[in-house]
Amino acid sequence: QNSIMAIYFISFMIISYYFLMNVILGQILNKYALNNDLLEDESSKAKKKGLEEAFVLLGPKVDSSGVAAVDYKTVMAIFLILNEDCPEVKYIDDKTAELIFSVLDNDGSDRVSLDEFMEFGYIMMFKFQSADIYITFMEQNFPGIYRTTWFQGLSNILESEKFEVGIEIILVLNAVVVGIQSYPELVGLDAKENSAISNGEIDTIWETFETIFTVIYVAEATLKILVQGWNKYSADVRNIFDFVITIMSIAATAYVYYPNGYYDSRLVRYIVMARVLRLVRLLVSFKSFQLIGKTLRNIIPDASRVFLFLLCMMYAFSAIGMYAFGGMISRDPNNPLSNELYGTDFAENHYWGNNFNCMMSGMNVCFDLLVINNWTIMSDGIVAVTGSKYSRFFFVVFHILGVIIVNNVVVAFVINSFITEWQQENSQTRSSKGGVVAGEGNAMLFDASEVTGTSTSLTGNYVVKVDRHFSGRKEKLSSLLTKPALPK
């Protein structure tokens, strides 16, 4: 009954949880970063050694300046071999091969030295496309209209931030209308729908709003596709989402208001409601949220190894639990062990589903243990049916391996990925100032007639895209493509 005794428990929490656990996390993060750097260093050395050996096999010839290099014909032969004998490598056509050689030939000598050849692996990650694929329908079929002042003005409006702000305002209004319509249902009131909603005619204020929003969204999608072209429009995931919802809205509107026996306009409302999800883009406008989104997008593929290990560990403990405790947790009156659970916190909290009677139930228990969800109650239930306190070691070992070690590895992985993405973002921001190549995201536009000082047989503008793993070297790409894009 002495409240001063709480100091003992508070001190224990401060020392063990807030200090020691963070020390463990720091140690794991440090070890993870060091090991990751070591693996990258070993991988880099292996790539360097492989490229050096490959360069020697190509039979380089020493020129008058004493530099060993391979000529254009030899490099082109590499791509022929890759196309014939390496199905895992995407087919390299003649134009792409010439562009790759031009990028490799950094000094414009029409020969590739060892130092230049060392970039072969990185440059093979480039994806070259003719800029002609981004020619719009209007530009190709109606060039006269495309070049008019009013159409160019329309293009500038659709590409402007003010237009996007206007669409976002409409989305907010859409959300308000949806909120007003759905308010009775959200608060649990008995909502009575207007019978006019199901008569197949636009004769209520809500149906009018839904139709207006649908028309606006259709106009937005149509105009953007005409101005940007389908390839550029579809490159943005947000545009694809908008387009799908717009098509569904048109289909729902036609289905509801065309005489066919179905006249419930709530179908249109539910589809238009999905469009409100675009409000997430308001968060994306903040740079910090963009960084979080990029980190999540980039770490998901790389995190597969960590999560696979975690899944294997849960599977192993579930199998051990089935062997040791399978069939013990039961409400079957014929099972004598069921009586041992009555009166315990396990039974009073109805934790009967948390058992090791099958693999899925065992995996569920392991997941609960992983998120520290009342694991002491589950361990008390196992202790009650086994009659041995030593069964607690199963839960203690899982807590040490799963929560303290593996969970901290996951946290360390996320922190390390976030720091790497942040550093790359800052590097790209600095390198984008005063660049000579027009670029957006991980794609850049350049004149293919001359690349790194090497003249090619190609003409016109090309687009080069870089893989997300190569995004940190975008500034290097800018230095390689030395000639800006041709004006339209």
C-alpha positions as CSV (number, residue, x, y, z in Angstrom):
1,Q,0.0,0.0,0.0
2,N,3.0,2.3,-0.2
3,S,3.0,4.2,-3.5
4,I,6.7,4.9,-3.2
5,M,7.3,1.3,-4.2
6,A,6.2,2.3,-7.8
7,I,9.7,3.9,-8.1
8,Y,11.1,0.4,-8.3
9,F,9.0,-0.5,-11.4
10,I,9.4,2.9,-13.0
11,S,13.2,2.6,-12.6
12,F,13.1,-0.9,-14.1
13,M,11.1,0.3,-17.1
14,I,13.4,3.3,-17.7
15,I,16.6,1.2,-17.5
16,S,15.4,-2.0,-19.3
17,Y,13.0,-0.7,-21.9
18,Y,13.9,2.9,-22.7
19,F,17.7,2.4,-22.3
20,L,18.9,-1.2,-22.7
21,M,16.4,-2.0,-25.5
22,N,17.5,1.1,-27.4
23,V,21.1,0.1,-26.8
24,I,20.4,-3.3,-28.3
25,L,18.6,-1.6,-31.3
26,G,21.6,0.7,-31.8
27,Q,24.0,-2.2,-31.8
28,I,21.9,-4.2,-34.2
29,L,21.5,-1.1,-36.5
30,N,25.3,-0.6,-36.4
31,K,26.1,-4.2,-37.1
32,Y,23.5,-4.3,-39.9
33,A,24.9,-1.2,-41.6
34,L,28.5,-2.5,-41.3
35,N,27.5,-5.9,-42.7
36,N,25.5,-4.2,-45.5
37,D,28.5,-2.1,-46.4
38,L,30.7,-5.2,-46.4
39,L,28.4,-7.1,-48.7
40,E,28.2,-4.1,-51.1
41,D,32.0,-3.8,-51.0
42,E,32.4,-7.5,-51.8
43,S,29.8,-7.3,-54.6
44,S,31.6,-4.3,-56.0
45,K,34.9,-6.1,-56.0
46,A,33.4,-9.2,-57.6
47,K,31.8,-7.0,-60.4
48,K,35.1,-5.2,-60.9
49,K,37.1,-8.4,-61.2
50,G,34.6,-9.9,-63.6
51,L,34.6,-6.9,-65.8
52,E,38.4,-6.8,-65.8
53,E,38.6,-10.4,-66.9
54,A,35.9,-9.9,-69.5
55,F,37.9,-6.9,-70.9
56,V,41.0,-9.0,-71.2
57,L,39.0,-11.7,-73.1
58,L,37.9,-9.1,-75.6
59,G,41.5,-8.7,-76.8
60,P,42.1,-5.0,-76.3
61,K,44.7,-3.3,-78.5
62,V,47.1,-0.6,-77.2
63,D,46.9,2.7,-79.2
64,S,49.6,5.2,-79.8
65,S,49.0,6.9,-76.4
66,G,49.6,3.6,-74.6
67,V,46.0,3.0,-73.6
68,A,44.5,-0.5,-74.1
69,A,41.0,-0.3,-75.6
70,V,38.5,-2.3,-77.7
71,D,36.9,-0.9,-80.9
72,Y,33.3,-0.4,-81.9
73,K,33.0,-3.8,-83.7
74,T,34.2,-5.7,-80.7
75,V,31.7,-4.1,-78.4
76,M,28.9,-4.7,-80.9
77,A,29.8,-8.4,-80.9
78,I,29.1,-8.5,-77.1
79,F,25.5,-7.6,-77.7
80,L,25.1,-10.3,-80.4
81,I,26.4,-12.9,-77.9
82,L,24.1,-11.6,-75.2
83,N,21.1,-11.8,-77.5
84,E,21.9,-15.3,-78.6
85,D,23.2,-17.0,-75.5
86,C,21.7,-15.0,-72.5
87,P,17.9,-15.2,-72.5
88,E,17.8,-13.6,-69.1
89,V,19.1,-10.4,-70.7
90,K,16.5,-8.4,-72.5
91,Y,17.0,-8.3,-76.3
92,I,19.2,-5.4,-77.3
93,D,18.4,-4.0,-80.7
94,D,20.9,-2.2,-83.0
95,K,19.9,1.3,-81.9
96,T,20.1,0.5,-78.2
97,A,23.5,-1.2,-78.7
98,E,24.8,2.0,-80.5
99,L,23.5,4.2,-77.7
100,I,25.2,2.0,-75.1
101,F,28.5,2.1,-76.9
102,S,28.2,5.9,-77.2
103,V,27.7,6.2,-73.5
104,L,30.6,3.9,-72.8
105,D,32.8,5.8,-75.1
106,N,33.1,8.7,-72.7
107,D,36.0,10.5,-74.5
108,G,34.5,10.2,-78.0
109,S,37.5,8.2,-79.3
110,D,35.3,5.5,-80.9
111,R,37.1,3.0,-78.6
112,V,36.3,1.8,-75.1
113,S,39.2,1.7,-72.6
114,L,39.2,-0.4,-69.4
115,D,38.1,2.6,-67.2
116,E,35.2,3.2,-69.6
117,F,34.3,-0.5,-69.8
118,M,34.0,-0.7,-66.0
119,E,30.7,1.2,-66.4
120,F,29.2,-1.5,-68.6
121,G,27.1,-3.1,-65.8
122,Y,25.6,0.2,-64.8
123,I,24.9,1.4,-68.4
124,M,23.2,-2.0,-69.2
125,M,20.5,-0.9,-66.6
126,F,19.6,2.1,-68.8
127,K,16.4,1.7,-70.8
128,F,16.4,3.7,-74.1
129,Q,13.3,4.7,-75.9
130,S,12.6,7.0,-78.9
131,A,10.8,10.1,-77.7
132,D,8.4,9.5,-80.6
133,I,6.4,7.2,-78.4
134,Y,5.4,10.3,-76.4
135,I,4.0,12.1,-79.5
136,T,0.4,12.8,-78.7
137,F,-2.7,12.0,-80.8
138,M,-3.2,15.7,-81.5
139,E,0.4,16.3,-82.4
140,Q,0.5,13.3,-84.8
141,N,-3.0,13.6,-86.5
142,F,-3.8,17.3,-86.1
143,P,-0.5,19.2,-86.1
144,G,-2.2,22.4,-87.2
145,I,-4.5,22.5,-84.2
146,Y,-1.7,21.3,-81.9
147,R,0.5,24.3,-82.8
148,T,-2.3,26.9,-82.4
149,T,-2.0,29.4,-79.6
150,W,-5.2,28.3,-77.9
151,F,-4.2,24.6,-77.8
152,Q,-0.8,25.4,-76.4
153,G,-2.5,27.7,-73.8
154,L,-4.8,24.8,-72.9
155,S,-1.7,22.5,-72.5
156,N,0.0,25.0,-70.2
157,I,-3.1,25.2,-68.1
158,L,-3.5,21.4,-67.8
159,E,0.2,21.1,-66.9
160,S,0.1,23.9,-64.3
161,E,0.0,23.5,-60.6
162,K,-3.1,25.8,-60.4
163,F,-5.1,23.2,-62.5
164,E,-4.1,20.5,-60.0
165,V,-5.1,22.7,-57.1
166,G,-8.5,23.3,-58.8
167,I,-9.0,19.5,-59.2
168,E,-8.1,19.0,-55.6
169,I,-10.7,21.6,-54.5
170,I,-13.3,19.7,-56.5
171,L,-12.2,16.5,-54.8
172,V,-12.7,18.2,-51.4
173,L,-16.2,19.3,-52.4
174,N,-16.8,15.7,-53.6
175,A,-15.7,14.5,-50.2
176,V,-18.0,17.0,-48.4
177,V,-21.0,15.9,-50.5
178,V,-20.2,12.2,-49.8
179,G,-19.9,13.0,-46.1
180,I,-23.3,14.7,-46.0
181,Q,-24.9,11.9,-47.9
182,S,-23.3,9.2,-45.7
183,Y,-23.6,11.0,-42.4
184,P,-26.7,9.2,-41.1
185,E,-25.1,5.8,-41.9
186,L,-21.8,6.8,-40.3
187,V,-23.4,7.8,-37.0
188,G,-25.7,4.8,-37.0
189,L,-29.0,6.6,-37.7
190,D,-31.9,5.0,-39.5
191,A,-31.4,6.6,-42.9
192,K,-34.3,6.9,-45.3
193,E,-33.4,7.1,-48.9
194,N,-35.4,9.4,-51.2
195,S,-37.6,7.1,-53.4
196,A,-36.6,9.4,-56.4
197,I,-33.1,7.9,-56.3
198,S,-34.4,4.7,-57.8
199,N,-36.6,6.0,-60.6
200,G,-33.8,6.1,-63.2
201,E,-33.9,9.9,-63.6
202,I,-31.6,12.7,-62.5
203,D,-34.1,14.6,-60.4
204,T,-32.5,14.9,-56.9
205,I,-29.8,17.3,-55.8
206,W,-27.5,14.4,-54.9
207,E,-27.9,12.8,-58.3
208,T,-27.1,16.2,-59.9
209,F,-23.9,16.6,-57.8
210,E,-22.8,13.0,-58.7
211,T,-23.4,13.7,-62.4
212,I,-21.6,17.0,-62.3
213,F,-18.6,15.4,-60.6
214,T,-18.6,12.5,-63.1
215,V,-18.6,15.0,-66.1
216,I,-15.8,17.0,-64.5
217,Y,-13.7,13.9,-64.0
218,V,-14.4,12.6,-67.6
219,A,-13.4,16.1,-69.0
220,E,-10.2,16.1,-66.9
221,A,-9.1,12.6,-68.1
222,T,-10.0,13.3,-71.7
223,L,-8.2,16.6,-71.9
224,K,-5.1,15.3,-70.1
225,I,-4.8,12.3,-72.5
226,L,-5.2,14.6,-75.5
227,V,-2.5,17.0,-74.2
228,Q,-0.1,14.6,-72.7
229,G,-0.6,11.5,-74.8
230,W,-1.5,8.1,-73.4
231,N,2.1,7.0,-72.7
232,K,3.0,10.0,-70.6
233,Y,-0.5,10.0,-68.9
234,S,-0.3,6.3,-68.0
235,A,3.2,6.6,-66.6
236,D,1.7,8.2,-63.5
237,V,0.0,5.7,-61.2
238,R,-2.3,8.4,-59.9
239,N,-3.6,9.0,-63.5
240,I,-4.2,5.3,-64.0
241,F,-6.2,5.2,-60.7
242,D,-8.2,8.3,-61.9
243,F,-8.8,6.8,-65.3
244,V,-10.1,3.5,-63.9
245,I,-12.5,5.3,-61.5
246,T,-13.6,7.6,-64.4
247,I,-14.4,4.6,-66.7
248,M,-16.3,2.9,-63.9
249,S,-18.2,6.1,-63.2
250,I,-19.2,6.3,-66.9
251,A,-20.2,2.7,-67.0
252,A,-22.2,3.0,-63.7
253,T,-24.0,6.1,-64.9
254,A,-24.9,4.5,-68.2
255,Y,-26.1,1.4,-66.5
256,V,-28.3,3.2,-64.0
257,Y,-29.9,5.8,-66.3
258,Y,-30.3,3.6,-69.4
259,P,-33.6,1.8,-69.3
260,N,-32.7,-1.8,-68.2
261,G,-34.7,-2.4,-65.0
262,Y,-31.9,-1.2,-62.7
263,Y,-32.3,2.4,-61.5
264,D,-30.5,2.7,-58.2
265,S,-28.2,5.7,-58.5
266,R,-26.4,4.8,-55.3
267,L,-24.1,2.7,-57.5
268,V,-22.8,5.9,-59.1
269,R,-22.3,7.4,-55.6
270,Y,-20.2,4.4,-54.3
271,I,-17.9,4.5,-57.4
272,V,-17.5,8.3,-57.2
273,M,-16.7,7.9,-53.5
274,A,-13.6,5.9,-54.5
275,R,-12.4,9.0,-56.3
276,V,-12.2,10.8,-53.0
277,L,-9.2,8.5,-52.2
278,R,-7.2,10.9,-54.4
279,L,-7.2,13.3,-51.5
280,V,-4.2,11.3,-50.4
281,R,-2.3,13.3,-53.0
282,L,-2.6,16.3,-50.7
283,L,-0.3,14.5,-48.3
284,V,2.0,13.6,-51.2
285,S,2.5,17.3,-51.9
286,F,4.6,17.5,-48.7
287,K,8.3,16.5,-49.3
288,S,8.5,14.6,-46.1
289,F,5.6,12.4,-47.1
290,Q,7.1,11.9,-50.5
291,L,10.3,10.6,-48.9
292,I,8.3,8.2,-46.7
293,G,6.3,7.0,-49.7
294,K,9.5,6.4,-51.8
295,T,11.1,4.6,-48.9
296,L,8.1,2.3,-48.5
297,R,8.0,1.6,-52.2
298,N,11.7,0.9,-52.5
299,I,12.2,-1.3,-49.4
300,I,9.3,-3.7,-50.0
301,P,11.1,-5.8,-52.6
302,D,14.4,-5.7,-50.7
303,A,12.7,-6.5,-47.4
304,S,11.5,-9.9,-48.7
305,R,14.6,-11.7,-47.2
306,V,13.9,-10.3,-43.8
307,F,10.2,-11.1,-43.8
308,L,10.9,-14.6,-45.3
309,F,13.3,-15.3,-42.4
310,L,10.6,-14.0,-40.0
311,L,8.0,-16.3,-41.6
312,C,10.3,-19.3,-41.4
313,M,11.0,-18.6,-37.7
314,M,7.3,-18.4,-37.0
315,Y,6.7,-21.6,-38.9
316,A,9.4,-23.4,-36.9
317,F,8.0,-22.3,-33.6
318,S,4.5,-23.1,-34.7
319,A,5.7,-26.6,-35.6
320,I,7.4,-27.0,-32.2
321,G,4.3,-25.7,-30.5
322,M,2.1,-28.3,-32.3
323,Y,4.5,-31.1,-31.2
324,A,4.7,-29.9,-27.6
325,F,1.2,-28.4,-26.9
326,G,-1.0,-29.7,-29.7
327,G,-4.5,-30.7,-28.6
328,M,-4.1,-29.4,-25.1
329,I,-6.2,-26.3,-25.5
330,S,-9.7,-27.5,-25.9
331,R,-13.3,-26.9,-24.7
332,D,-14.2,-30.6,-25.3
333,P,-15.7,-31.9,-22.0
334,N,-14.3,-35.3,-22.8
335,N,-10.8,-33.7,-22.7
336,P,-9.7,-33.7,-19.0
337,L,-7.3,-30.8,-19.7
338,S,-10.2,-28.5,-20.5
339,N,-11.1,-28.3,-16.9
340,E,-7.7,-26.9,-16.0
341,L,-8.4,-23.7,-18.0
342,Y,-11.6,-22.7,-16.3
343,G,-11.1,-19.8,-13.9
344,T,-7.9,-18.7,-15.6
345,D,-7.4,-15.4,-17.5
346,F,-7.0,-17.4,-20.6
347,A,-10.6,-18.7,-20.4
348,E,-12.2,-15.5,-19.1
349,N,-10.7,-13.6,-22.0
350,H,-12.0,-16.2,-24.5
351,Y,-8.5,-17.0,-25.9
352,W,-9.6,-20.5,-27.0
353,G,-8.6,-19.8,-30.6
354,N,-5.0,-19.1,-29.6
355,N,-3.7,-22.7,-29.5
356,F,-1.3,-25.0,-31.3
357,N,-3.9,-27.5,-32.4
358,C,-3.1,-26.8,-36.1
359,M,-0.5,-24.9,-38.1
360,M,-2.7,-21.9,-38.8
361,S,-3.6,-21.5,-35.1
362,G,0.0,-21.8,-34.2
363,M,1.0,-19.1,-36.7
364,N,-1.7,-16.9,-35.2
365,V,-0.2,-17.4,-31.7
366,C,3.3,-16.6,-33.0
367,F,2.0,-13.4,-34.6
368,D,0.3,-12.4,-31.3
369,L,3.6,-13.1,-29.5
370,L,5.5,-11.0,-32.1
371,V,3.3,-7.9,-31.5
372,I,3.4,-8.6,-27.8
373,N,-0.4,-9.0,-27.6
374,N,-1.1,-10.3,-24.1
375,W,1.4,-13.0,-24.5
376,T,1.6,-13.6,-20.8
377,I,-2.1,-14.7,-20.8
378,M,-1.4,-17.2,-23.6
379,S,1.6,-18.6,-21.7
380,D,-0.5,-18.9,-18.5
381,G,-3.0,-21.0,-20.5
382,I,-0.2,-23.4,-21.7
383,V,1.2,-23.6,-18.2
384,A,-2.2,-24.5,-16.9
385,V,-2.7,-27.4,-19.3
386,T,0.9,-28.7,-19.1
387,G,1.2,-28.3,-15.4
388,S,4.8,-27.2,-15.8
389,K,6.3,-23.7,-15.5
390,Y,9.1,-24.8,-17.8
391,S,6.7,-24.4,-20.8
392,R,7.2,-20.6,-20.3
393,F,10.7,-21.0,-21.8
394,F,9.0,-21.6,-25.2
395,F,7.5,-18.1,-25.0
396,V,10.6,-16.5,-23.5
397,V,12.9,-17.9,-26.3
398,F,10.4,-16.7,-29.0
399,H,10.3,-13.3,-27.4
400,I,14.1,-13.0,-27.4
401,L,14.5,-14.2,-31.0
402,G,11.4,-12.7,-32.5
403,V,10.8,-9.5,-30.7
404,I,14.2,-8.4,-29.4
405,I,16.4,-9.6,-32.3
406,V,14.4,-10.0,-35.5
407,N,12.0,-7.1,-34.9
408,N,15.0,-4.9,-34.3
409,V,16.6,-6.2,-37.5
410,V,13.5,-5.1,-39.3
411,V,13.6,-1.7,-37.6
412,A,17.3,-1.3,-38.5
413,F,16.5,-2.3,-42.1
414,V,13.8,0.4,-42.3
415,I,16.0,3.1,-40.7
416,N,19.0,2.2,-43.0
417,S,16.7,2.3,-46.1
418,F,15.2,5.6,-45.0
419,I,18.6,7.2,-44.5
420,T,19.8,5.9,-47.9
421,E,16.7,7.3,-49.7
422,W,17.1,10.6,-47.9
423,Q,20.8,10.9,-48.9
424,Q,19.9,10.0,-52.5
425,E,17.1,12.5,-52.6
426,N,19.4,15.3,-51.3
427,S,22.1,14.2,-53.8
428,Q,19.6,14.3,-56.7
429,T,18.3,17.7,-55.6
430,R,21.8,19.2,-55.6
431,S,22.7,17.6,-58.9
432,S,19.5,18.7,-60.7
433,K,20.6,22.4,-60.4
434,G,22.0,23.7,-63.7
435,G,21.8,20.3,-65.5
436,V,22.1,20.1,-69.3
437,V,19.6,17.3,-69.7
438,A,15.8,17.7,-69.4
439,G,14.6,15.1,-66.9
440,E,11.7,14.2,-64.7
441,G,11.8,11.5,-62.1
442,N,14.2,8.7,-63.2
443,A,13.7,9.5,-66.9
444,M,15.7,12.0,-69.0
445,L,15.4,13.4,-72.5
446,F,18.5,13.8,-74.7
447,D,19.6,14.3,-78.3
448,A,20.8,10.9,-79.6
449,S,22.9,12.3,-82.5
450,E,25.8,12.9,-80.1
451,V,26.3,11.2,-76.8
452,T,29.4,11.9,-74.6
453,G,31.1,13.4,-77.6
454,T,30.5,10.4,-79.7
455,S,28.6,10.9,-83.0
456,T,25.9,8.3,-83.7
457,S,23.9,7.4,-86.8
458,L,20.7,8.2,-84.8
459,T,18.7,11.4,-85.0
460,G,16.1,13.0,-82.8
461,N,15.4,12.9,-79.1
462,Y,15.5,9.8,-77.0
463,V,14.4,9.0,-73.5
464,V,16.6,7.1,-71.1
465,K,15.1,5.6,-67.9
466,V,17.0,4.3,-65.0
467,D,16.1,1.5,-62.6
468,R,15.2,2.6,-59.1
469,H,18.3,0.9,-57.7
470,F,20.3,3.3,-60.0
471,S,18.4,6.4,-58.8
472,G,21.3,7.5,-56.6
473,R,23.5,7.8,-59.8
474,K,21.2,10.1,-61.7
475,E,23.7,12.9,-61.4
476,K,26.2,10.7,-63.1
477,L,23.7,10.0,-65.9
478,S,23.4,13.8,-66.4
479,S,27.1,14.0,-66.9
480,L,27.1,11.2,-69.4
481,L,24.5,12.6,-71.7
482,T,26.3,15.8,-72.8
483,K,23.9,17.2,-75.4
484,P,20.5,18.6,-74.4
485,A,17.3,17.6,-76.1
486,L,16.4,19.1,-79.5
487,P,13.6,21.7,-79.3
488,K,10.3,20.7,-80.8
